[in-house]
Amino acid sequence: MLSEHRDMVAAKAFFRSAKLAIGIVPDQVAADGHVSYPQAIQANLGKPVEYRDSASKKNGLEQDHRGITGHIRCMRGFKSFASAERFCRSYDELRNHLRPCVRHNQHVDLLQKGGGFLLRQGELHDAAETVHEGI
């Protein structure tokens, strides 16, 4: 979830959205130590949830969006929130489309992975050609 400001309102909205998306309340939450998180977690997830200030290497979410930070860095950041939102949404959609597995840590053999990638890449190529023809 991308928000224009990193504050209490954004933190509460994030944890509320995460709870709705997952459908369960976790036993613990690991995050980067922002001051708003403990209060937002308590307000949206309840008191029994343990909050852990976690280093980037151990936090799965930090590792998950590591790829996008490289793209942001080479573009010298975003000039507006709207362009950041557009780029992040497109990046996530493309990444999810090309991803070979449905679940985290799901085993997919190499032959399946390669064949599936080529199929999905072909779908993207066809879609791009259709858009290009319409311009």
GROMACS elastic network, one bead per residue, 0.5 to 0.9 nm:
[ bonds ]
;  ai    aj funct       b0    kb
    1    13     6  0.89261   500
    1    14     6  0.64753   500
    1    17     6  0.84236   500
    1    18     6  0.89987   500
    2     5     6  0.88823   500
    2    10     6  0.87092   500
    2    14     6  0.86890   500
    2    84     6  0.85057   500
    2    85     6  0.68046   500
    2    88     6  0.81941   500
    3     6     6  0.68479   500
    3    10     6  0.63193   500
    3    14     6  0.88815   500
    3    81     6  0.82351   500
    3    85     6  0.84611   500
    4    10     6  0.82984   500
    4    81     6  0.61612   500
    5     9     6  0.85725   500
    5    10     6  0.67457   500
    6     9     6  0.80860   500
    6    10     6  0.59565   500
    6    11     6  0.71507   500
    6    34     6  0.87395   500
    6    36     6  0.85999   500
    7    10     6  0.53624   500
    7    11     6  0.61728   500
    7    12     6  0.86951   500
    7    34     6  0.87962   500
    7    35     6  0.86266   500
    7    36     6  0.63884   500
    8    11     6  0.50232   500
    8    12     6  0.60636   500
    8    13     6  0.84861   500
    8    35     6  0.85328   500
    8    36     6  0.51243   500
    8    37     6  0.75610   500
    8    39     6  0.81599   500
    8    40     6  0.67449   500
    9    12     6  0.52911   500
    9    13     6  0.61748   500
    9    14     6  0.86220   500
    9    36     6  0.87335   500
    9    40     6  0.83766   500
   10    13     6  0.50767   500
   10    14     6  0.60832   500
   10    15     6  0.87547   500
   10    36     6  0.89811   500
   11    14     6  0.50724   500
   11    15     6  0.63136   500
   11    16     6  0.85418   500
   11    36     6  0.64752   500
   11    37     6  0.62159   500
   11    39     6  0.89499   500
   11    40     6  0.58974   500
   11    41     6  0.82153   500
   12    15     6  0.53353   500
   12    16     6  0.60330   500
   12    17     6  0.84790   500
   12    36     6  0.84296   500
   12    37     6  0.79902   500
   12    39     6  0.84313   500
   12    41     6  0.72879   500
   12    43     6  0.74993   500
   12    44     6  0.66919   500
   13    16     6  0.51387   500
   13    17     6  0.60298   500
   13    18     6  0.85430   500
   13    40     6  0.85231   500
   13    44     6  0.87572   500
   14    17     6  0.51376   500
   14    18     6  0.60957   500
   14    19     6  0.86283   500
   14    40     6  0.88139   500
   15    19     6  0.60910   500
   15    20     6  0.86046   500
   15    37     6  0.88608   500
   15    40     6  0.70621   500
   15    41     6  0.65607   500
   15    44     6  0.62818   500
   15    45     6  0.73920   500
   16    19     6  0.52423   500
   16    20     6  0.63662   500
   16    21     6  0.87090   500
   16    40     6  0.88496   500
   16    41     6  0.87912   500
   16    44     6  0.57573   500
   16    45     6  0.77618   500
   17    20     6  0.51656   500
   17    21     6  0.60775   500
   17    22     6  0.85994   500
   18    21     6  0.50829   500
   18    22     6  0.60286   500
   18    23     6  0.80978   500
   19    22     6  0.54183   500
   19    23     6  0.55640   500
   19    24     6  0.62028   500
   19    25     6  0.63556   500
   19    26     6  0.87202   500
   19    44     6  0.79934   500
   19    45     6  0.74025   500
   20    23     6  0.52336   500
   20    24     6  0.78845   500
   21    24     6  0.85838   500
   22    25     6  0.80197   500
   25    28     6  0.86833   500
   25    45     6  0.62216   500
   25    46     6  0.84705   500
   25    49     6  0.77940   500
   26    29     6  0.69332   500
   26    45     6  0.81276   500
   26    49     6  0.66378   500
   26    50     6  0.86328   500
   27    48     6  0.71890   500
   27    49     6  0.50357   500
   27    50     6  0.62259   500
   27    51     6  0.89065   500
   28    48     6  0.84827   500
   28    49     6  0.51235   500
   28    51     6  0.56930   500
   28    52     6  0.71285   500
   29    41     6  0.82424   500
   29    49     6  0.71073   500
   29    50     6  0.62216   500
   29    52     6  0.59707   500
   29    53     6  0.85159   500
   30    33     6  0.85015   500
   30    50     6  0.85373   500
   30    51     6  0.60690   500
   30    53     6  0.58102   500
   30    54     6  0.55738   500
   30    55     6  0.88629   500
   30    58     6  0.87819   500
   30    59     6  0.64389   500
   30    60     6  0.86733   500
   30    61     6  0.88043   500
   31    34     6  0.76577   500
   31    37     6  0.78420   500
   31    51     6  0.77341   500
   31    52     6  0.64519   500
   31    53     6  0.54292   500
   31    54     6  0.56036   500
   31    55     6  0.81244   500
   31    56     6  0.85795   500
   31    59     6  0.69411   500
   31    61     6  0.82600   500
   31    62     6  0.84033   500
   32    37     6  0.88831   500
   32    52     6  0.84507   500
   32    53     6  0.56117   500
   32    54     6  0.56628   500
   32    55     6  0.67366   500
   32    56     6  0.72372   500
   32    59     6  0.81590   500
   32    62     6  0.84006   500
   33    36     6  0.84128   500
   33    37     6  0.71710   500
   33    38     6  0.86018   500
   33    52     6  0.79079   500
   33    54     6  0.71548   500
   33    55     6  0.89197   500
   34    37     6  0.57840   500
   34    38     6  0.83181   500
   34    53     6  0.85106   500
   35    38     6  0.69845   500
   35    39     6  0.81851   500
   36    39     6  0.58995   500
   36    40     6  0.61543   500
   36    41     6  0.86588   500
   37    40     6  0.50289   500
   37    41     6  0.58736   500
   37    42     6  0.84774   500
   37    51     6  0.82440   500
   38    41     6  0.51860   500
   38    42     6  0.62291   500
   38    43     6  0.86429   500
   38    50     6  0.89548   500
   38    51     6  0.64713   500
   39    42     6  0.51444   500
   39    43     6  0.60997   500
   39    44     6  0.86503   500
   40    43     6  0.50741   500
   40    44     6  0.60935   500
   40    45     6  0.80396   500
   41    44     6  0.53486   500
   41    45     6  0.52864   500
   41    46     6  0.67433   500
   41    47     6  0.80408   500
   41    49     6  0.75010   500
   41    50     6  0.88813   500
   41    51     6  0.77536   500
   42    45     6  0.55036   500
   42    47     6  0.52006   500
   42    48     6  0.82033   500
   42    49     6  0.73344   500
   43    46     6  0.59625   500
   43    47     6  0.80432   500
   45    48     6  0.81867   500
   45    49     6  0.67372   500
   46    49     6  0.62448   500
   47    50     6  0.78549   500
   54    57     6  0.82118   500
   54    58     6  0.64821   500
   54    59     6  0.60479   500
   55    58     6  0.56804   500
   55    59     6  0.63606   500
   55    62     6  0.88171   500
   56    59     6  0.52317   500
   56    60     6  0.79815   500
   56    61     6  0.85016   500
   56    62     6  0.56156   500
   56    63     6  0.69828   500
   57    60     6  0.76437   500
   57    62     6  0.74131   500
   57    63     6  0.67648   500
   58    61     6  0.89625   500
   58    62     6  0.81562   500
   58    63     6  0.80144   500
   59    62     6  0.53961   500
   59    63     6  0.64963   500
   59    64     6  0.87192   500
   60    63     6  0.50652   500
   60    64     6  0.59912   500
   60    65     6  0.89044   500
   61    65     6  0.65168   500
   61    66     6  0.86125   500
   62    65     6  0.56862   500
   62    66     6  0.62644   500
   63    66     6  0.50918   500
   63    67     6  0.81030   500
   64    67     6  0.72865   500
   64    68     6  0.87727   500
   65    68     6  0.54989   500
   65    69     6  0.67370   500
   66    69     6  0.53677   500
   66    70     6  0.69703   500
   67    70     6  0.56620   500
   67    71     6  0.71304   500
   68    71     6  0.52696   500
   68    72     6  0.63487   500
   68    73     6  0.87263   500
   68    88     6  0.78363   500
   68    91     6  0.76560   500
   69    73     6  0.60381   500
   69    74     6  0.86915   500
   70    73     6  0.51700   500
   70    74     6  0.63846   500
   70    75     6  0.87732   500
   71    74     6  0.54029   500
   71    75     6  0.64009   500
   71    76     6  0.87931   500
   71    77     6  0.87388   500
   72    75     6  0.52301   500
   72    76     6  0.62947   500
   72    77     6  0.51947   500
   72    78     6  0.71942   500
   72    84     6  0.89157   500
   73    76     6  0.50520   500
   73    77     6  0.58986   500
   74    77     6  0.76521   500
   75    78     6  0.72933   500
   76    79     6  0.88133   500
   77    84     6  0.84569   500
   78    81     6  0.71715   500
   78    82     6  0.88724   500
   78    83     6  0.65182   500
   78    84     6  0.57188   500
   79    82     6  0.86289   500
   79    83     6  0.70426   500
   79    84     6  0.78719   500
   80    83     6  0.54461   500
   80    84     6  0.64531   500
   80    85     6  0.87614   500
   81    84     6  0.50300   500
   81    85     6  0.60814   500
   81    86     6  0.85880   500
   82    85     6  0.51205   500
   82    86     6  0.61679   500
   82    87     6  0.86247   500
   83    86     6  0.50668   500
   83    87     6  0.60654   500
   83    88     6  0.84959   500
   84    87     6  0.52236   500
   84    88     6  0.60224   500
   84    89     6  0.84655   500
   85    88     6  0.52757   500
   85    89     6  0.60528   500
   85    90     6  0.85471   500
   86    89     6  0.53376   500
   86    90     6  0.61956   500
   86    91     6  0.85552   500
   87    90     6  0.52123   500
   87    91     6  0.59770   500
   87    92     6  0.85663   500
   88    91     6  0.50321   500
   88    92     6  0.60764   500
   88    93     6  0.85315   500
   89    92     6  0.52595   500
   89    93     6  0.61769   500
   89    94     6  0.86525   500
   90    93     6  0.51335   500
   90    94     6  0.61163   500
   90    95     6  0.84776   500
   91    94     6  0.52697   500
   91    95     6  0.60460   500
   91    96     6  0.85401   500
   92    95     6  0.50625   500
   92    96     6  0.59815   500
   92    97     6  0.84295   500
   93    96     6  0.52086   500
   93    97     6  0.60813   500
   93    98     6  0.87025   500
   94    97     6  0.50662   500
   94    98     6  0.62520   500
   94    99     6  0.85488   500
   94   124     6  0.88396   500
   95    98     6  0.52749   500
   95    99     6  0.59909   500
   96    99     6  0.50919   500
   96   100     6  0.85115   500
   97   100     6  0.82669   500
   97   120     6  0.70181   500
   97   121     6  0.88759   500
   97   124     6  0.89225   500
   98   116     6  0.82409   500
   98   117     6  0.61260   500
   98   120     6  0.61942   500
   98   121     6  0.72708   500
   99   102     6  0.76950   500
   99   113     6  0.87691   500
   99   116     6  0.89306   500
   99   117     6  0.78023   500
  100   108     6  0.71716   500
  100   112     6  0.81671   500
  100   113     6  0.56855   500
  100   114     6  0.85827   500
  100   116     6  0.67189   500
  100   117     6  0.69824   500
  101   104     6  0.73891   500
  101   105     6  0.81273   500
  101   106     6  0.60264   500
  101   107     6  0.75541   500
  101   108     6  0.66716   500
  101   113     6  0.83879   500
  102   106     6  0.71128   500
  103   106     6  0.53771   500
  104   107     6  0.89898   500
  108   111     6  0.84013   500
  108   112     6  0.64658   500
  108   113     6  0.62048   500
  109   112     6  0.54521   500
  109   113     6  0.61302   500
  109   114     6  0.87622   500
  110   114     6  0.60887   500
  110   115     6  0.84945   500
  111   114     6  0.53199   500
  111   115     6  0.60932   500
  111   116     6  0.83970   500
  112   115     6  0.52667   500
  112   116     6  0.58920   500
  112   117     6  0.83877   500
  113   116     6  0.53001   500
  113   117     6  0.60986   500
  113   118     6  0.87535   500
  114   117     6  0.51087   500
  114   118     6  0.62910   500
  114   119     6  0.86872   500
  115   118     6  0.52641   500
  115   119     6  0.62692   500
  115   120     6  0.87157   500
  116   119     6  0.50856   500
  116   120     6  0.61474   500
  116   121     6  0.84240   500
  117   120     6  0.51744   500
  117   121     6  0.59012   500
  117   122     6  0.84636   500
  118   122     6  0.60744   500
  118   123     6  0.86482   500
  119   122     6  0.51508   500
  119   123     6  0.63948   500
  119   124     6  0.88609   500
  120   123     6  0.50028   500
  120   124     6  0.63413   500
  120   125     6  0.86542   500
  121   124     6  0.51105   500
  121   125     6  0.61910   500
  121   126     6  0.86926   500
  122   126     6  0.61734   500
  122   127     6  0.85773   500
  123   126     6  0.51845   500
  123   127     6  0.62040   500
  123   128     6  0.86390   500
  124   127     6  0.50471   500
  124   128     6  0.60818   500
  124   129     6  0.85877   500
  125   128     6  0.51172   500
  125   129     6  0.62115   500
  125   130     6  0.86708   500
  126   129     6  0.51390   500
  126   130     6  0.62460   500
  126   131     6  0.87363   500
  127   130     6  0.51039   500
  127   131     6  0.63038   500
  127   132     6  0.86115   500
  128   131     6  0.51281   500
  128   132     6  0.60549   500
  128   133     6  0.86026   500
  129   133     6  0.60808   500
  129   134     6  0.86185   500
  130   133     6  0.52290   500
  130   134     6  0.64129   500
  131   134     6  0.51769   500
  131   135     6  0.66174   500
  132   135     6  0.53461   500
